[in-house]
Each structure stands twice: as structure tokens, then as C-alpha cells.
Amino acid sequence: MRFLFLFSTSTLTGQAAQSFNILRSLVKTGHKVFAVADQNRTGDLNSLIEKSGAVLIRDVSVSNKNKLFGKSREINLLRSVILDMRPDFVVSSFSNDHFSAGIALKNLEKKPKIIRFFHSPGIRGDFLHKSLYQKTDVFIFYDYDIYAGFKSRYNSLRERLFLFPSCIDTEIFVPKDGAEFRKRFGLEGASFVIGYVGMFQKGRMHRELIDAFIRVKKGSENSRLLMVGSGETLEDIKRYARRKADTGDIVFTGFVGENELVDSYNAMDVFVLLRGGHDSSLRMLYEAQSCGTYILTYKNFPASRLIETTGYGSFFSDVSNTQSIAKTIESVRDFADNSLRKDIHNRVAQEFGLKKSADLFLRICENLLKK
């Protein structure tokens, strides 16, 4: 089968992660996979697409930043790609590329099937969205609450809606010797390392995490905080950290590639997430656990499923209070056992490895082509 994946981003964000994992699996199983992403912004996604073995079409770009003229050009180029490549399926991950694909396919004699990976808790009901959704063949969800909300609003489309298990490439995210990577990040081998991975954006509660860490540090001198990622608020958060903590207590890595990301998870004793971003998949929780790292986060659907499977993680009772956050981190310190990493990885691989989701995705596609 032939697939065209669309990503209105240049970075492997949460919303792109699950569909990208399916893309990887399709390439591995011998399907022809093309991809169009945002070529006008910097990020890691384009290189990862090429590394996966998919065909990245670099002279076409889809982006949620395009204005009227850019959007018109985007749609026309996308239509040309579809006519040239003749994919069986067009797979979208964002509202922007979903709309662009819908318009690009208008009045085509032989249309590919449209598949949408849907992560947004905001389920629109206006005429434009209703029209687009009616023309979409399959919707794939990873969050039960979003799936249930969409099904309630668009009950007539219920046979097109599929709830998938979250998936992670467990051949990439694997346990390693954390001591080696701690040295690389400037951390002492005996440190208790609290970690964070994600975008630095407003609302992610980075300041609260730093304040909680300061409290933990007072009672445990060898504690360190490792913060991985980039984003619009990173420099502000760095300045805040310098005012609050001694140099070396909090380490910022900035943007890291996939290999360094795996290393950073392995350097952590506990991965902490106080609040997620716009997408619902929270892929960093699965990545951390696939590396065998204990997770500590707010109550949410993906984490609940993950912790039920691995038995290696817990939840904050109150993320609005830094004292409560600090006490929770301190209370789980004894549960973070690095000797369990391989066992935790195996549990994640069995339940959330790529094969389960990829097989389900392929069965859906095969059934679509029979119609």
C-alpha cells in the first residue's frame, strides 16, 4: 500500500509522535511511504523522516503558520503531489494538514482515503469542520475522553472512530547505564536525578517544578534537576532557575536529538510531568517508561493506562502546591529502583510496542480498500 503522511510541523511534537511511529512501522514492513512536513522552520522531524526510510518531499511544505497566499500555494502543491504519487491513503496529524488535504482532494476523480490522527480536546461543530469530518474515512484516537467526546458529538460517524493503544518504538527507547550519561550532563553519579522532558511553553508549570525541587534539595543535598527541551519560555525559565538555585543543581540541555533524548531518560531516577501540552498522547511518559524510568505526573488517562501496566509510577495529589509536589517526589524516592529498568521496559514493549498499533492500523486500511 502507498501512504502520504502530512505533518504541519518541523518538530516531533506530541501530536505528530503517534502517527510518526505508525509511519516507521509501515516502512519497516515494506509499504511505500511518502511524507510532507514544514520545510520553513527548523526542527528534528524532517531528518527523522528521512532516517526512518520514508520519502520526504522537500519541495512541498505544510505549515500552520502559512497565511492566505502561502496556504493557497500549499494546497496546490499538495494536490500535485497527490496526483503524482497516487497514494492509497492520506494521513493527517493536525487540523491544518487535515483541512489542506480535504481541499486538495476536492473534485479528484479517484481520491485516496483520508485518515486523521485526532488529539485535540477541542471538538469543533461548525459547518466547515462538519463538512471535512464527513469526508474523512477514519479517525484514530489515543485518549479515551477525546474519543468519547468526539463520538458524542458525531455519533453518525461512530463506525469510523477507532481508539488505539498508545505506541512507542521500544527498539529505540531502551534502558542503558545511567551513570555514563549523568557524567555527560555534568551530574554526579550518586545524585538523585529528577528529570523533565518537553517543550518550554507557558502553562507547563516549569517554575513550580523548580520551586518544588528547591524544597527537595533542602532535605536531600545530592538531588539534581535535569530539564530537557527547548521552546519560547526556555530563557525565562533559565533566568528563574539561576535566581533560585546554585549553579550545577539544575541542568538545562536545550533541544536534543533522539539518541541524546534516550540518554537523558536513562540519566533520570524519576521523570516528573506537572502539566502536559496541547496534545493528549503525552508520549514522553511512554518514552521514559520504555527506558525503565519511574514516572510521577498529574492524573490523566495515558498515564493511568501506563502505570496500570507497569506498576512503576504514581500521581501527584495536588500540583497547585509546591510543598505537596516536593513531598510526593521525596516519598517516591525509594521506589525508583534502577535495577528494575529492563523489567519495566519489557512490560512497556509487550503492551505498547509498535506492532500492536501498526497491525491494527493496517487491518483498518485493508478493510477501507475493500469498500
Secondary structure, DSSP 8 states (H G I E B T S, - for coil): -EEEEE-S-SS--HHHHHHHHHHHHHHHTT-EEEEE---SS--SHHHHHHHHT-EE-TT----TT--HHHHHHHHHHHHHHHHHH--SEEEE-SHHHHHHHHHHTTT-SS--EEEEEE--S----SHHHHHHHHT-SEEEES-HHHHHHHHHHTGGGGGGEEE----B-TTTS----HHHHHHHTT--TT-EEEEEES---TTS-HHHHHHHHHHHHHH-TTEEEEEE---TTHHHHHHHHHHHS-BTTEEEEES--HHHHHHHHHH-SEEEES---S-S--HHHHHHHHTT-EEEE-S-HHHHHHHHHH--EEE-S-TT-HHHHHHHHHHTGGG--GGGHHHHHHHHHHHHBHHHHHHHHHHHHHHHHH-
